[in-house]
Every structure is written in structure tokens, then in C-alpha cells.
Amino acid sequence: MQKLNFPEYHFRFKNSENKVSIFDRIRKKFIILTPEEWVRQHTLNYLIEEKKYPESLINVEKLIKLNDLNKRYDIIIFNPDGSIFLIVECKSVNIKITQEVFDQIARYNLALNAEYLMITNGLDHYYCQMNYAEKKYTFLKNLPNFKQQ
């Protein structure tokens, strides 16, 4: 797999029926290794190891309902009070981060109301802070570290 724009992390892999799987520390199981999963696993490690978000507040690949459609988000980090702190949309490295990708995470956020958004393809990372009062978002250089509340 391609080297990504994240620190080096150590992963557990297994081979089964000519398919490589990677261990997901949040879902506690091996997941088939796709280019998008490679980005998702690096992002999870970045959020846990560098930003210090507790694993207990992280959810990976769950269904949400948007206008009677079932959609699946990549990563959500909750605040300790149960509100949503961050939504992360992961794309494989060959997917360019376009307005369409921003529109996708914005649609998810209509239902979820996160404080922050992150979009990454493993090479380029974008971070936004939501301002619901003014109905806009601000791009950030980085995400805040986890703060005990």
C-alpha cells in the first residue's frame, strides 16, 4: 500500500483466501484491506495516537439515515456528553478532494451536527470548524487535541 501523509504506524495484518485484512482497533476485527480502509486505519491511529481521542468515544462505519436513504459514515468522534465532536470522511489516495466530497460530508452533518469536520485521502487533509449561528464553517490548519471536560 502507498505511503500516506501520516506518521508511521504499526498494523496487524492477516492473509486469508488471497485477501489481506487489517485489524481495526475500534471494531476489534480484521477488515479487508482496500485503499480506503488503508486511509481509514491511518486516520484512526492519528486521531488516537496524536490527537489523544479516547477509543471509547470513536465509532467507525455506522449507518445513518439521510432523507430516507441509508448512508454510512467513516469515523465519528463523540464528546463525553454524547454530542458529536467530529465527522471524518476518508477517501482512497486516488480520489481527489473536490467540492462533491465536501458536499457529501456536509449532507451527513445536516443529520449529525458535528463541531468539526475532517476530510482526507491520506495525502491531503482538510479540517473545518462549524459555526451554526452564522451558518458557515472555517478551515483550520489542524484539529484540536482531545480535552478532558
Helices and strands as residue ranges (DSSP letters): E 13-16, E 19-24, E 29-32, H 35-45, I 46-50, G 55-57, E 58-60, E 63-66, E 69-72, E 75-78, E 84-90, H 99-112, E 116-120, E 125-131, E 136-140
